[in-house]
Amino acid sequence: MIQQLSHPAPRAAETYRDATRVRFRHRRTGPTPAPASGSDRAQWADAAKGVCIILVVLWHVVVKDYLQIDWHVGVPVPGLWGTLGEQFLPLRMPLFFTISGVFAANAAQRPWRVVARSRIAGFVYLYAVWLLIHTVVLAAAPELPTDRATSALGLLEQLTITPSNLWYLYALALYFTIAKATRRVPRALVLVPAAALSAVAAAGLLDTPGNRAGLYQNLVFFLAGLYLRPQIQRWAATASRRRLLLTSGAYFVSLAAMAVAGAQQWLGVWTAVSVLAVIFGITAAARLARWSALSKPLARLGRITLPIYVVHMPVLALLHRLLLVPVSGLDRPAQGLLVLGYPIVLTGLVISLSLAAHRGLLAVRAGWLFALPGPRRVEATR
């Protein structure tokens, strides 16, 4: 799920700058020329974020709605959608956090008072506000299988130690704090423990209720984006078709090997596969940026991931309550027309309604839902 991240050029503190457009410069370091303009050079990152947010919403649609429907079509299409969604688990959030780290590099170098307000407090504020909204809305859709607070103690737990479905915002606040606090520590002394934490959590060797697993597993990717930003930019700027074939092959072969061996919880395997997934994702996004007809719409979507991320779950919950019984009650021919394309259509609908809700909230001056209020507040869609 979702972040919009800071411009690399130094600026005054701006709350939740991650919700604004992101631009940065690639340096020409090899024989392959970089794209012509600064905007084009950042397009691969925005396009990658656009793909990631689509995959996040699609996964939630499949798991929380589509697979809950009583399909009686006689073919295993629902199971195939679930299997397909699982193949992107090592890619979605690790890639998102890696890009977050890339654009956090300069922000992490700013004074503590700036980082504390514009990043840490901004993300904590958004997490708390939308956690309360989710708690109220999800109470009206108890059929939706998702984490929710059902008591004051449960809400306090989600606010503090066990993040909710909005854990991405919680994680960014925590990761910025860690990045700022360890900025003078040798990078290996930070990356190695973060990688170990990711491997141990993925292997199930830590207690990870709620969304703690994602919290533990993705710190290393955020820090890698932060520390390896020049190398990542160079890799994207010089991405070739041959490299795309090699990285995609490595990713899919590793997925297949992990599945065949049942190695998902072998120590270090999931983290290693996620590293391959991120390398593939960056390469694919860089190549995709050359096809403007496709990459430009995805990049536009990638610049407005915040409202989609925070709004889509309540929207999905209400749609699930509306559609579950009627779709389950359709006869076999009618369900046969729906079963294949239902997740795609519903994903598009959820994203569209989330953006419409965002525009409506901004129109009634509820921009405080998308940025920490204050004299320097920046609207998410400026």
C-alpha positions, 0 to 999 in steps of 0.5 A: 500500500502508498506513500508519496515521498519527498522531493530530493532537493532541500526544502522547508518542512512540509507535512506529508510531502509523500502525498505530492508529486515526486521528482528526482534526477538520475545521473548518466553513469553508463553508455545507456542514455537517461531519459530526456527530462527530469519528469521522465526520469522519475516516471519509472518510480511513479509508475511502479507505485501505481502498479503497487497500489493496484496490486494492493487493492487487487489483493484485498479485493480477492482475499476479502471479497472475491474468495468469500463469495459462494462461487458454484461455477464448476471451475477453479477460477477463484483458486487461480485468482488467489494463487496469482495474488500470492505470487506478488506478495514478495513484490508489492510491499518490498518494492513500495518500501524500497522506493519510499527509501529512495525518496526519503534519502534527503529528508532523513538528512534534515534536522530532527525538528523538521523530520519529526514534524513533516515525516514522523508526526505526519505519518502518525497523525494520518495513521491515527485519524484513519484508524479511527475512521476504519474502526467505525466503518468496518464495524458496519461490515462485520462480514469482511474478513479483516483486522479490526478493533472491537474494543477500546483495548483492541483499538489501543493495541492497534494504535501502539504495538500491533498495527492495523490494515493501515500499517504502511503509515505506521511503518513509515513513521517508525522507519523514518525514526530509525533512519534518522536515529542511525544516520551516523552509524555504519550502514552495514551495522544497520542493514545487516540486523534489519535483514536478519529481522526480516528473515526471522520474521518471515520464517515465523520465528517471531510472534507477529500478530496483526500486521507486525510481520510486514512491519518487521520484514520491510524495514530492510527494504526501506533502508536499502532504498535510503542507502543505495539510492544512487545505485538504484537510480543508476540501475533504473537509468541503464535498464535493458531488455536483456536485464529485464528478461534475466531479472524476471526469470530469476524472480519467477524461477525463485518463486517456483522453487520456493513453492515446490520445496515448500520453503516459504518459512525457511530462514532467509528464503522469503527475504532473498526472493523479495530482493529478487522481486524488487530488482525485477520490479525496478527493472520492469518499471524502468522499461515500462517508463519507455511506453508512455501510453501505459506508463503515464497513466500509471505514474499519475496513479502513483502520485496519488496513492495516499487517498487510495490507500487510506480510503479503499478498505472502507469502500471495499467493506461497504461494497462487500456488504452490498454484493456478497449475498446477491452475487452468491445467490446468482445461478451458474450461468450468471456467475460464469459471466462474472467469475473471471473478470470480477476482481478486475472490475471491482478493483477498478471500482474501488480505486475510482470510488476512493479517488472520488471520495478524496475529491469530495473530501477536499471539496468540503475542506476536509484536507486535514484528513490527508495531511497534518494540519498546520501552517505548512500543510501541503494538500495531497493533490496539490 
